[in-house]
Amino acid sequence: MYGALWRILPGPVWVRILLLLVLIAAVLTACVLWIFPWINTLTAPPEVTVE
């Protein structure tokens, strides 16, 4: 899979590395902004009482 991704990216090696870094940042941002909060609403937090 990574080889196929590397082959479809255009440009020389430094451009491919830059594009991969941008893609990784976009995926991580999407996870933090949309996916993790959505999963958090599906899981019930444990009810803890401290006395």
mmCIF entry with sequence, helices, sheets and N, C-alpha, C, O atoms, coordinates in Angstrom:
data_MODEL
# 
_entry.id   MODEL 
# 
_entity.id                         1 
_entity.type                       polymer 
_entity.pdbx_number_of_molecules   1 
# 
_entity_poly.entity_id                      1 
_entity_poly.type                           'polypeptide(L)' 
_entity_poly.nstd_linkage                   no 
_entity_poly.nstd_monomer                   no 
_entity_poly.pdbx_seq_one_letter_code       MYGALWRILPGPVWVRILLLLVLIAAVLTACVLWIFPWINTLTAPPEVTVE 
_entity_poly.pdbx_seq_one_letter_code_can   MYGALWRILPGPVWVRILLLLVLIAAVLTACVLWIFPWINTLTAPPEVTVE 
_entity_poly.pdbx_strand_id                 A 
# 
loop_
_entity_poly_seq.entity_id 
_entity_poly_seq.num 
_entity_poly_seq.mon_id 
_entity_poly_seq.hetero 
1 1  MET n 
1 2  TYR n 
1 3  GLY n 
1 4  ALA n 
1 5  LEU n 
1 6  TRP n 
1 7  ARG n 
1 8  ILE n 
1 9  LEU n 
1 10 PRO n 
1 11 GLY n 
1 12 PRO n 
1 13 VAL n 
1 14 TRP n 
1 15 VAL n 
1 16 ARG n 
1 17 ILE n 
1 18 LEU n 
1 19 LEU n 
1 20 LEU n 
1 21 LEU n 
1 22 VAL n 
1 23 LEU n 
1 24 ILE n 
1 25 ALA n 
1 26 ALA n 
1 27 VAL n 
1 28 LEU n 
1 29 THR n 
1 30 ALA n 
1 31 CYS n 
1 32 VAL n 
1 33 LEU n 
1 34 TRP n 
1 35 ILE n 
1 36 PHE n 
1 37 PRO n 
1 38 TRP n 
1 39 ILE n 
1 40 ASN n 
1 41 THR n 
1 42 LEU n 
1 43 THR n 
1 44 ALA n 
1 45 PRO n 
1 46 PRO n 
1 47 GLU n 
1 48 VAL n 
1 49 THR n 
1 50 VAL n 
1 51 GLU n 
# 
_struct_asym.id          A 
_struct_asym.entity_id   1 
# 
loop_
_struct_conf.conf_type_id 
_struct_conf.id 
_struct_conf.pdbx_PDB_helix_id 
_struct_conf.beg_label_comp_id 
_struct_conf.beg_label_asym_id 
_struct_conf.beg_label_seq_id 
_struct_conf.pdbx_beg_PDB_ins_code 
_struct_conf.end_label_comp_id 
_struct_conf.end_label_asym_id 
_struct_conf.end_label_seq_id 
_struct_conf.pdbx_end_PDB_ins_code 
_struct_conf.beg_auth_comp_id 
_struct_conf.beg_auth_asym_id 
_struct_conf.beg_auth_seq_id 
_struct_conf.end_auth_comp_id 
_struct_conf.end_auth_asym_id 
_struct_conf.end_auth_seq_id 
_struct_conf.pdbx_PDB_helix_class 
_struct_conf.details 
_struct_conf.pdbx_PDB_helix_length 
HELX_P HELX_P1 AA1 TYR A 2  ? ILE A 8  ? TYR A 2  ILE A 8  1 ? 7  
HELX_P HELX_P2 AA2 VAL A 13 ? ALA A 30 ? VAL A 13 ALA A 30 1 ? 18 
HELX_P HELX_P3 AA3 CYS A 31 ? ILE A 35 ? CYS A 31 ILE A 35 3 ? 5  
HELX_P HELX_P4 AA4 PHE A 36 ? LEU A 42 ? PHE A 36 LEU A 42 1 ? 7  
# 
_struct_conf_type.id          HELX_P 
_struct_conf_type.criteria    ? 
_struct_conf_type.reference   ? 
# 
loop_
_atom_site.group_PDB 
_atom_site.id 
_atom_site.type_symbol 
_atom_site.label_atom_id 
_atom_site.label_alt_id 
_atom_site.label_comp_id 
_atom_site.label_asym_id 
_atom_site.label_entity_id 
_atom_site.label_seq_id 
_atom_site.pdbx_PDB_ins_code 
_atom_site.Cartn_x 
_atom_site.Cartn_y 
_atom_site.Cartn_z 
_atom_site.occupancy 
_atom_site.B_iso_or_equiv 
_atom_site.pdbx_formal_charge 
_atom_site.auth_seq_id 
_atom_site.auth_comp_id 
_atom_site.auth_asym_id 
_atom_site.auth_atom_id 
_atom_site.pdbx_PDB_model_num 
ATOM 1   N N  . MET A 1 1  ? 0.818   -1.181 0.000  1.00 0.00 ? 1  MET A N  1 
ATOM 2   C CA . MET A 1 1  ? 0.000   0.000  0.000  1.00 0.00 ? 1  MET A CA 1 
ATOM 3   C C  . MET A 1 1  ? 0.869   1.255  0.000  1.00 0.00 ? 1  MET A C  1 
ATOM 4   O O  . MET A 1 1  ? 0.604   2.199  -0.744 1.00 0.00 ? 1  MET A O  1 
ATOM 5   N N  . TYR A 1 2  ? 1.906   1.263  0.836  1.00 0.00 ? 2  TYR A N  1 
ATOM 6   C CA . TYR A 1 2  ? 2.751   2.443  0.898  1.00 0.00 ? 2  TYR A CA 1 
ATOM 7   C C  . TYR A 1 2  ? 3.528   2.635  -0.401 1.00 0.00 ? 2  TYR A C  1 
ATOM 8   O O  . TYR A 1 2  ? 3.775   3.763  -0.828 1.00 0.00 ? 2  TYR A O  1 
ATOM 9   N N  . GLY A 1 3  ? 3.908   1.530  -1.020 1.00 0.00 ? 3  GLY A N  1 
ATOM 10  C CA . GLY A 1 3  ? 4.596   1.615  -2.299 1.00 0.00 ? 3  GLY A CA 1 
ATOM 11  C C  . GLY A 1 3  ? 3.708   2.199  -3.379 1.00 0.00 ? 3  GLY A C  1 
ATOM 12  O O  . GLY A 1 3  ? 4.158   3.005  -4.194 1.00 0.00 ? 3  GLY A O  1 
ATOM 13  N N  . ALA A 1 4  ? 2.444   1.793  -3.384 1.00 0.00 ? 4  ALA A N  1 
ATOM 14  C CA . ALA A 1 4  ? 1.495   2.326  -4.363 1.00 0.00 ? 4  ALA A CA 1 
ATOM 15  C C  . ALA A 1 4  ? 1.270   3.822  -4.125 1.00 0.00 ? 4  ALA A C  1 
ATOM 16  O O  . ALA A 1 4  ? 1.188   4.600  -5.076 1.00 0.00 ? 4  ALA A O  1 
ATOM 17  N N  . LEU A 1 5  ? 1.172   4.218  -2.859 1.00 0.00 ? 5  LEU A N  1 
ATOM 18  C CA . LEU A 1 5  ? 1.015   5.638  -2.548 1.00 0.00 ? 5  LEU A CA 1 
ATOM 19  C C  . LEU A 1 5  ? 2.236   6.421  -2.997 1.00 0.00 ? 5  LEU A C  1 
ATOM 20  O O  . LEU A 1 5  ? 2.112   7.513  -3.551 1.00 0.00 ? 5  LEU A O  1 
ATOM 21  N N  . TRP A 1 6  ? 3.398   5.870  -2.762 1.00 0.00 ? 6  TRP A N  1 
ATOM 22  C CA . TRP A 1 6  ? 4.640   6.545  -3.150 1.00 0.00 ? 6  TRP A CA 1 
ATOM 23  C C  . TRP A 1 6  ? 4.720   6.705  -4.672 1.00 0.00 ? 6  TRP A C  1 
ATOM 24  O O  . TRP A 1 6  ? 5.196   7.727  -5.167 1.00 0.00 ? 6  TRP A O  1 
ATOM 25  N N  . ARG A 1 7  ? 4.253   5.694  -5.409 1.00 0.00 ? 7  ARG A N  1 
ATOM 26  C CA . ARG A 1 7  ? 4.325   5.752  -6.872 1.00 0.00 ? 7  ARG A CA 1 
ATOM 27  C C  . ARG A 1 7  ? 3.334   6.740  -7.473 1.00 0.00 ? 7  ARG A C  1 
ATOM 28  O O  . ARG A 1 7  ? 3.613   7.317  -8.524 1.00 0.00 ? 7  ARG A O  1 
ATOM 29  N N  . ILE A 1 8  ? 2.178   6.952  -6.834 1.00 0.00 ? 8  ILE A N  1 
ATOM 30  C CA . ILE A 1 8  ? 1.190   7.852  -7.446 1.00 0.00 ? 8  ILE A CA 1 
ATOM 31  C C  . ILE A 1 8  ? 1.449   9.315  -7.109 1.00 0.00 ? 8  ILE A C  1 
ATOM 32  O O  . ILE A 1 8  ? 0.889   10.201 -7.754 1.00 0.00 ? 8  ILE A O  1 
ATOM 33  N N  . LEU A 1 9  ? 2.287   9.583  -6.108 1.00 0.00 ? 9  LEU A N  1 
ATOM 34  C CA . LEU A 1 9  ? 2.593   10.978 -5.785 1.00 0.00 ? 9  LEU A CA 1 
ATOM 35  C C  . LEU A 1 9  ? 3.511   11.563 -6.855 1.00 0.00 ? 9  LEU A C  1 
ATOM 36  O O  . LEU A 1 9  ? 4.471   10.920 -7.277 1.00 0.00 ? 9  LEU A O  1 
ATOM 37  N N  . PRO A 1 10 ? 3.210   12.787 -7.291 1.00 0.00 ? 10 PRO A N  1 
ATOM 38  C CA . PRO A 1 10 ? 4.017   13.393 -8.355 1.00 0.00 ? 10 PRO A CA 1 
ATOM 39  C C  . PRO A 1 10 ? 5.278   14.050 -7.810 1.00 0.00 ? 10 PRO A C  1 
ATOM 40  O O  . PRO A 1 10 ? 5.382   14.337 -6.618 1.00 0.00 ? 10 PRO A O  1 
ATOM 41  N N  . GLY A 1 11 ? 6.220   14.280 -8.693 1.00 0.00 ? 11 GLY A N  1 
ATOM 42  C CA . GLY A 1 11 ? 7.381   15.097 -8.370 1.00 0.00 ? 11 GLY A CA 1 
ATOM 43  C C  . GLY A 1 11 ? 8.589   14.319 -7.884 1.00 0.00 ? 11 GLY A C  1 
ATOM 44  O O  . GLY A 1 11 ? 8.558   13.094 -7.774 1.00 0.00 ? 11 GLY A O  1 
ATOM 45  N N  . PRO A 1 12 ? 9.660   15.059 -7.594 1.00 0.00 ? 12 PRO A N  1 
ATOM 46  C CA . PRO A 1 12 ? 10.875  14.441 -7.071 1.00 0.00 ? 12 PRO A CA 1 
ATOM 47  C C  . PRO A 1 12 ? 10.678  14.010 -5.609 1.00 0.00 ? 12 PRO A C  1 
ATOM 48  O O  . PRO A 1 12 ? 9.615   14.227 -5.026 1.00 0.00 ? 12 PRO A O  1 
ATOM 49  N N  . VAL A 1 13 ? 11.686  13.416 -5.048 1.00 0.00 ? 13 VAL A N  1 
ATOM 50  C CA . VAL A 1 13 ? 11.585  12.832 -3.708 1.00 0.00 ? 13 VAL A CA 1 
ATOM 51  C C  . VAL A 1 13 ? 11.208  13.877 -2.660 1.00 0.00 ? 13 VAL A C  1 
ATOM 52  O O  . VAL A 1 13 ? 10.369  13.605 -1.801 1.00 0.00 ? 13 VAL A O  1 
ATOM 53  N N  . TRP A 1 14 ? 11.806  15.058 -2.712 1.00 0.00 ? 14 TRP A N  1 
ATOM 54  C CA . TRP A 1 14 ? 11.521  16.055 -1.683 1.00 0.00 ? 14 TRP A CA 1 
ATOM 55  C C  . TRP A 1 14 ? 10.076  16.536 -1.751 1.00 0.00 ? 14 TRP A C  1 
ATOM 56  O O  . TRP A 1 14 ? 9.492   16.870 -0.721 1.00 0.00 ? 14 TRP A O  1 
ATOM 57  N N  . VAL A 1 15 ? 9.490   16.576 -2.950 1.00 0.00 ? 15 VAL A N  1 
ATOM 58  C CA . VAL A 1 15 ? 8.079   16.968 -3.095 1.00 0.00 ? 15 VAL A CA 1 
ATOM 59  C C  . VAL A 1 15 ? 7.179   15.862 -2.558 1.00 0.00 ? 15 VAL A C  1 
ATOM 60  O O  . VAL A 1 15 ? 6.166   16.139 -1.916 1.00 0.00 ? 15 VAL A O  1 
ATOM 61  N N  . ARG A 1 16 ? 7.547   14.611 -2.818 1.00 0.00 ? 16 ARG A N  1 
ATOM 62  C CA . ARG A 1 16 ? 6.767   13.485 -2.311 1.00 0.00 ? 16 ARG A CA 1 
ATOM 63  C C  . ARG A 1 16 ? 6.781   13.452 -0.786 1.00 0.00 ? 16 ARG A C  1 
ATOM 64  O O  . ARG A 1 16 ? 5.756   13.184 -0.160 1.00 0.00 ? 16 ARG A O  1 
ATOM 65  N N  . ILE A 1 17 ? 7.925   13.720 -0.196 1.00 0.00 ? 17 ILE A N  1 
ATOM 66  C CA . ILE A 1 17 ? 8.012   13.742 1.267  1.00 0.00 ? 17 ILE A CA 1 
ATOM 67  C C  . ILE A 1 17 ? 7.147   14.865 1.824  1.00 0.00 ? 17 ILE A C  1 
ATOM 68  O O  . ILE A 1 17 ? 6.438   14.671 2.812  1.00 0.00 ? 17 ILE A O  1 
ATOM 69  N N  . LEU A 1 18 ? 7.198   16.021 1.209  1.00 0.00 ? 18 LEU A N  1 
ATOM 70  C CA . LEU A 1 18 ? 6.382   17.147 1.648  1.00 0.00 ? 18 LEU A CA 1 
ATOM 71  C C  . LEU A 1 18 ? 4.892   16.820 1.527  1.00 0.00 ? 18 LEU A C  1 
ATOM 72  O O  . LEU A 1 18 ? 4.115   17.126 2.431  1.00 0.00 ? 18 LEU A O  1 
ATOM 73  N N  . LEU A 1 19 ? 4.495   16.204 0.421  1.00 0.00 ? 19 LEU A N  1 
ATOM 74  C CA . LEU A 1 19 ? 3.093   15.821 0.244  1.00 0.00 ? 19 LEU A CA 1 
ATOM 75  C C  . LEU A 1 19 ? 2.661   14.786 1.277  1.00 0.00 ? 19 LEU A C  1 
ATOM 76  O O  . LEU A 1 19 ? 1.545   14.856 1.792  1.00 0.00 ? 19 LEU A O  1 
ATOM 77  N N  . LEU A 1 20 ? 3.531   13.830 1.584  1.00 0.00 ? 20 LEU A N  1 
ATOM 78  C CA . LEU A 1 20 ? 3.204   12.841 2.595  1.00 0.00 ? 20 LEU A CA 1 
ATOM 79  C C  . LEU A 1 20 ? 3.031   13.482 3.970  1.00 0.00 ? 20 LEU A C  1 
ATOM 80  O O  . LEU A 1 20 ? 2.136   13.101 4.725  1.00 0.00 ? 20 LEU A O  1 
ATOM 81  N N  . LEU A 1 21 ? 3.878   14.446 4.296  1.00 0.00 ? 21 LEU A N  1 
ATOM 82  C CA . LEU A 1 21 ? 3.739   15.139 5.572  1.00 0.00 ? 21 LEU A CA 1 
ATOM 83  C C  . LEU A 1 21 ? 2.424   15.912 5.646  1.00 0.00 ? 21 LEU A C  1 
ATOM 84  O O  . LEU A 1 21 ? 1.768   15.936 6.688  1.00 0.00 ? 21 LEU A O  1 
ATOM 85  N N  . VAL A 1 22 ? 2.048   16.536 4.547  1.00 0.00 ? 22 VAL A N  1 
ATOM 86  C CA . VAL A 1 22 ? 0.770   17.264 4.503  1.00 0.00 ? 22 VAL A CA 1 
ATOM 87  C C  . VAL A 1 22 ? -0.404  16.285 4.629  1.00 0.00 ? 22 VAL A C  1 
ATOM 88  O O  . VAL A 1 22 ? -1.376  16.572 5.327  1.00 0.00 ? 22 VAL A O  1 
ATOM 89  N N  . LEU A 1 23 ? -0.318  15.147 3.964  1.00 0.00 ? 23 LEU A N  1 
ATOM 90  C CA . LEU A 1 23 ? -1.383  14.142 4.059  1.00 0.00 ? 23 LEU A CA 1 
ATOM 91  C C  . LEU A 1 23 ? -1.505  13.594 5.476  1.00 0.00 ? 23 LEU A C  1 
ATOM 92  O O  . LEU A 1 23 ? -2.615  13.412 5.977  1.00 0.00 ? 23 LEU A O  1 
ATOM 93  N N  . ILE A 1 24 ? -0.389  13.333 6.116  1.00 0.00 ? 24 ILE A N  1 
ATOM 94  C CA . ILE A 1 24 ? -0.411  12.834 7.494  1.00 0.00 ? 24 ILE A CA 1 
ATOM 95  C C  . ILE A 1 24 ? -1.019  13.877 8.420  1.00 0.00 ? 24 ILE A C  1 
ATOM 96  O O  . ILE A 1 24 ? -1.822  13.542 9.291  1.00 0.00 ? 24 ILE A O  1 
ATOM 97  N N  . ALA A 1 25 ? -0.642  15.139 8.240  1.00 0.00 ? 25 ALA A N  1 
ATOM 98  C CA . ALA A 1 25 ? -1.207  16.206 9.070  1.00 0.00 ? 25 ALA A CA 1 
ATOM 99  C C  . ALA A 1 25 ? -2.714  16.325 8.850  1.00 0.00 ? 25 ALA A C  1 
ATOM 100 O O  . ALA A 1 25 ? -3.459  16.550 9.804  1.00 0.00 ? 25 ALA A O  1 
ATOM 101 N N  . ALA A 1 26 ? -3.166  16.179 7.616  1.00 0.00 ? 26 ALA A N  1 
ATOM 102 C CA . ALA A 1 26 ? -4.603  16.270 7.324  1.00 0.00 ? 26 ALA A CA 1 
ATOM 103 C C  . ALA A 1 26 ? -5.374  15.120 7.968  1.00 0.00 ? 26 ALA A C  1 
ATOM 104 O O  . ALA A 1 26 ? -6.463  15.328 8.502  1.00 0.00 ? 26 ALA A O  1 
ATOM 105 N N  . VAL A 1 27 ? -4.828  13.932 7.921  1.00 0.00 ? 27 VAL A N  1 
ATOM 106 C CA . VAL A 1 27 ? -5.494  12.774 8.523  1.00 0.00 ? 27 VAL A CA 1 
ATOM 107 C C  . VAL A 1 27 ? -5.554  12.928 10.041 1.00 0.00 ? 27 VAL A C  1 
ATOM 108 O O  . VAL A 1 27 ? -6.593  12.667 10.647 1.00 0.00 ? 27 VAL A O  1 
ATOM 109 N N  . LEU A 1 28 ? -4.457  13.348 10.655 1.00 0.00 ? 28 LEU A N  1 
ATOM 110 C CA . LEU A 1 28 ? -4.453  13.538 12.102 1.00 0.00 ? 28 LEU A CA 1 
ATOM 111 C C  . LEU A 1 28 ? -5.417  14.643 12.530 1.00 0.00 ? 28 LEU A C  1 
ATOM 112 O O  . LEU A 1 28 ? -6.097  14.517 13.548 1.00 0.00 ? 28 LEU A O  1 
ATOM 113 N N  . THR A 1 29 ? -5.475  15.718 11.757 1.00 0.00 ? 29 THR A N  1 
ATOM 114 C CA . THR A 1 29 ? -6.406  16.807 12.059 1.00 0.00 ? 29 THR A CA 1 
ATOM 115 C C  . THR A 1 29 ? -7.851  16.337 11.957 1.00 0.00 ? 29 THR A C  1 
ATOM 116 O O  . THR A 1 29 ? -8.674  16.670 12.810 1.00 0.00 ? 29 THR A O  1 
ATOM 117 N N  . ALA A 1 30 ? -8.162  15.572 10.930 1.00 0.00 ? 30 ALA A N  1 
ATOM 118 C CA . ALA A 1 30 ? -9.525  15.044 10.776 1.00 0.00 ? 30 ALA A CA 1 
ATOM 119 C C  . ALA A 1 30 ? -9.879  14.123 11.934 1.00 0.00 ? 30 ALA A C  1 
ATOM 120 O O  . ALA A 1 30 ? -11.011 14.145 12.417 1.00 0.00 ? 30 ALA A O  1 
ATOM 121 N N  . CYS A 1 31 ? -8.934  13.320 12.382 1.00 0.00 ? 31 CYS A N  1 
ATOM 122 C CA . CYS A 1 31 ? -9.190  12.434 13.520 1.00 0.00 ? 31 CYS A CA 1 
ATOM 123 C C  . CYS A 1 31 ? -9.492  13.231 14.777 1.00 0.00 ? 31 CYS A C  1 
ATOM 124 O O  . CYS A 1 31 ? -10.448 12.932 15.492 1.00 0.00 ? 31 CYS A O  1 
ATOM 125 N N  . VAL A 1 32 ? -8.681  14.240 15.046 1.00 0.00 ? 32 VAL A N  1 
ATOM 126 C CA . VAL A 1 32 ? -8.853  15.016 16.274 1.00 0.00 ? 32 VAL A CA 1 
ATOM 127 C C  . VAL A 1 32 ? -10.129 15.848 16.236 1.00 0.00 ? 32 VAL A C  1 
ATOM 128 O O  . VAL A 1 32 ? -10.810 15.969 17.254 1.00 0.00 ? 32 VAL A O  1 
ATOM 129 N N  . LEU A 1 33 ? -10.463 16.418 15.097 1.00 0.00 ? 33 LEU A N  1 
ATOM 130 C CA . LEU A 1 33 ? -11.608 17.316 15.022 1.00 0.00 ? 33 LEU A CA 1 
ATOM 131 C C  . LEU A 1 33 ? -12.958 16.605 14.882 1.00 0.00 ? 33 LEU A C  1 
ATOM 132 O O  . LEU A 1 33 ? -13.959 17.086 15.412 1.00 0.00 ? 33 LEU A O  1 
ATOM 133 N N  . TRP A 1 34 ? -13.002 15.464 14.174 1.00 0.00 ? 34 TRP A N  1 
ATOM 134 C CA . TRP A 1 34 ? -14.285 14.840 13.899 1.00 0.00 ? 34 TRP A CA 1 
ATOM 135 C C  . TRP A 1 34 ? -14.421 13.417 14.413 1.00 0.00 ? 34 TRP A C  1 
ATOM 136 O O  . TRP A 1 34 ? -15.446 13.078 15.004 1.00 0.00 ? 34 TRP A O  1 
ATOM 137 N N  . ILE A 1 35 ? -13.435 12.591 14.207 1.00 0.00 ? 35 ILE A N  1 
ATOM 138 C CA . ILE A 1 35 ? -13.597 11.166 14.525 1.00 0.00 ? 35 ILE A CA 1 
ATOM 139 C C  . ILE A 1 35 ? -13.536 10.913 16.027 1.00 0.00 ? 35 ILE A C  1 
ATOM 140 O O  . ILE A 1 35 ? -14.414 10.235 16.561 1.00 0.00 ? 35 ILE A O  1 
ATOM 141 N N  . PHE A 1 36 ? -12.527 11.436 16.725 1.00 0.00 ? 36 PHE A N  1 
ATOM 142 C CA . PHE A 1 36 ? -12.414 11.190 18.155 1.00 0.00 ? 36 PHE A CA 1 
ATOM 143 C C  . PHE A 1 36 ? -13.583 11.779 18.948 1.00 0.00 ? 36 PHE A C  1 
ATOM 144 O O  . PHE A 1 36 ? -14.086 11.104 19.846 1.00 0.00 ? 36 PHE A O  1 
ATOM 145 N N  . PRO A 1 37 ? -14.042 13.009 18.662 1.00 0.00 ? 37 PRO A N  1 
ATOM 146 C CA . PRO A 1 37 ? -15.232 13.496 19.388 1.00 0.00 ? 37 PRO A CA 1 
ATOM 147 C C  . PRO A 1 37 ? -16.483 12.657 19.111 1.00 0.00 ? 37 PRO A C  1 
ATOM 148 O O  . PRO A 1 37 ? -17.298 12.455 20.010 1.00 0.00 ? 37 PRO A O  1 
ATOM 149 N N  . TRP A 1 38 ? -16.640 12.174 17.891 1.00 0.00 ? 38 TRP A N  1 
ATOM 150 C CA . TRP A 1 38 ? -17.792 11.332 17.566 1.00 0.00 ? 38 TRP A CA 1 
ATOM 151 C C  . TRP A 1 38 ? -17.742 10.026 18.349 1.00 0.00 ? 38 TRP A C  1 
ATOM 152 O O  . TRP A 1 38 ? -18.763 9.574  18.868 1.00 0.00 ? 38 TRP A O  1 
ATOM 153 N N  . ILE A 1 39 ? -16.559 9.415  18.437 1.00 0.00 ? 39 ILE A N  1 
ATOM 154 C CA . ILE A 1 39 ? -16.415 8.174  19.204 1.00 0.00 ? 39 ILE A CA 1 
ATOM 155 C C  . ILE A 1 39 ? -16.653 8.442  20.688 1.00 0.00 ? 39 ILE A C  1 
ATOM 156 O O  . ILE A 1 39 ? -17.212 7.597  21.388 1.00 0.00 ? 39 ILE A O  1 
ATOM 157 N N  . ASN A 1 40 ? -16.239 9.600  21.168 1.00 0.00 ? 40 ASN A N  1 
ATOM 158 C CA . ASN A 1 40 ? -16.432 9.942  22.571 1.00 0.00 ? 40 ASN A CA 1 
ATOM 159 C C  . ASN A 1 40 ? -17.913 10.026 22.934 1.00 0.00 ? 40 ASN A C  1 
ATOM 160 O O  . ASN A 1 40 ? -18.291 9.687  24.055 1.00 0.00 ? 40 ASN A O  1 
ATOM 161 N N  . THR A 1 41 ? -18.758 10.475 21.998 1.00 0.00 ? 41 THR A N  1 
ATOM 162 C CA . THR A 1 41 ? -20.191 10.538 22.288 1.00 0.00 ? 41 THR A CA 1 
ATOM 163 C C  . THR A 1 41 ? -20.814 9.148  22.325 1.00 0.00 ? 41 THR A C  1 
ATOM 164 O O  . THR A 1 41 ? -21.861 8.963  22.945 1.00 0.00 ? 41 THR A O  1 
ATOM 165 N N  . LEU A 1 42 ? -20.202 8.185  21.683 1.00 0.00 ? 42 LEU A N  1 
ATOM 166 C CA . LEU A 1 42 ? -20.734 6.827  21.674 1.00 0.00 ? 42 LEU A CA 1 
ATOM 167 C C  . LEU A 1 42 ? -20.370 6.041  22.927 1.00 0.00 ? 42 LEU A C  1 
ATOM 168 O O  . LEU A 1 42 ? -21.072 5.096  23.289 1.00 0.00 ? 42 LEU A O  1 
ATOM 169 N N  . THR A 1 43 ? -19.304 6.412  23.578 1.00 0.00 ? 43 THR A N  1 
ATOM 170 C CA . THR A 1 43 ? -18.877 5.699  24.778 1.00 0.00 ? 43 THR A CA 1 
ATOM 171 C C  . THR A 1 43 ? -19.347 6.462  26.006 1.00 0.00 ? 43 THR A C  1 
ATOM 172 O O  . THR A 1 43 ? -19.180 7.677  26.102 1.00 0.00 ? 43 THR A O  1 
ATOM 173 N N  . ALA A 1 44 ? -19.923 5.749  26.919 1.00 0.00 ? 44 ALA A N  1 
ATOM 174 C CA . ALA A 1 44 ? -20.411 6.377  28.144 1.00 0.00 ? 44 ALA A CA 1 
ATOM 175 C C  . ALA A 1 44 ? -19.261 6.472  29.149 1.00 0.00 ? 44 ALA A C  1 
ATOM 176 O O  . ALA A 1 44 ? -18.572 5.481  29.394 1.00 0.00 ? 44 ALA A O  1 
ATOM 177 N N  . PRO A 1 45 ? -19.049 7.646  29.726 1.00 0.00 ? 45 PRO A N  1 
ATOM 178 C CA . PRO A 1 45 ? -18.004 7.756  30.734 1.00 0.00 ? 45 PRO A CA 1 
ATOM 179 C C  . PRO A 1 45 ? -18.424 7.012  32.015 1.00 0.00 ? 45 PRO A C  1 
ATOM 180 O O  . PRO A 1 45 ? -19.604 6.996  32.366 1.00 0.00 ? 45 PRO A O  1 
ATOM 181 N N  . PRO A 1 46 ? -17.480 6.413  32.691 1.00 0.00 ? 46 PRO A N  1 
ATOM 182 C CA . PRO A 1 46 ? -17.846 5.700  33.925 1.00 0.00 ? 46 PRO A CA 1 
ATOM 183 C C  . PRO A 1 46 ? -18.281 6.692  34.997 1.00 0.00 ? 46 PRO A C  1 
ATOM 184 O O  . PRO A 1 46 ? -17.699 7.765  35.159 1.00 0.00 ? 46 PRO A O  1 
ATOM 185 N N  . GLU A 1 47 ? -19.314 6.300  35.716 1.00 0.00 ? 47 GLU A N  1 
ATOM 186 C CA . GLU A 1 47 ? -19.796 7.152  36.793 1.00 0.00 ? 47 GLU A CA 1 
ATOM 187 C C  . GLU A 1 47 ? -19.006 6.841  38.057 1.00 0.00 ? 47 GLU A C  1 
ATOM 188 O O  . GLU A 1 47 ? -19.116 5.758  38.633 1.00 0.00 ? 47 GLU A O  1 
ATOM 189 N N  . VAL A 1 48 ? -18.218 7.808  38.467 1.00 0.00 ? 48 VAL A N  1 
ATOM 190 C CA . VAL A 1 48 ? -17.350 7.614  39.616 1.00 0.00 ? 48 VAL A CA 1 
ATOM 191 C C  . VAL A 1 48 ? -17.768 8.594  40.698 1.00 0.00 ? 48 VAL A C  1 
ATOM 192 O O  . VAL A 1 48 ? -17.926 9.789  40.450 1.00 0.00 ? 48 VAL A O  1 
ATOM 193 N N  . THR A 1 49 ? -17.941 8.076  41.883 1.00 0.00 ? 49 THR A N  1 
ATOM 194 C CA . THR A 1 49 ? -18.233 8.945  43.021 1.00 0.00 ? 49 THR A CA 1 
ATOM 195 C C  . THR A 1 49 ? -17.101 8.828  44.020 1.00 0.00 ? 49 THR A C  1 
ATOM 196 O O  . THR A 1 49 ? -16.680 7.728  44.376 1.00 0.00 ? 49 THR A O  1 
ATOM 197 N N  . VAL A 1 50 ? -16.625 9.948  44.457 1.00 0.00 ? 50 VAL A N  1 
ATOM 198 C CA . VAL A 1 50 ? -15.527 9.985  45.430 1.00 0.00 ? 50 VAL A CA 1 
ATOM 199 C C  . VAL A 1 50 ? -16.067 10.601 46.705 1.00 0.00 ? 50 VAL A C  1 
ATOM 200 O O  . VAL A 1 50 ? -16.619 11.701 46.705 1.00 0.00 ? 50 VAL A O  1 
ATOM 201 N N  . GLU A 1 51 ? -15.897 9.880  47.769 1.00 0.00 ? 51 GLU A N  1 
ATOM 202 C CA . GLU A 1 51 ? -16.382 10.407 49.051 1.00 0.00 ? 51 GLU A CA 1 
ATOM 203 C C  . GLU A 1 51 ? -15.261 10.532 50.043 1.00 0.00 ? 51 GLU A C  1 
ATOM 204 O O  . GLU A 1 51 ? -15.484 10.959 51.176 1.00 0.00 ? 51 GLU A O  1 
# 
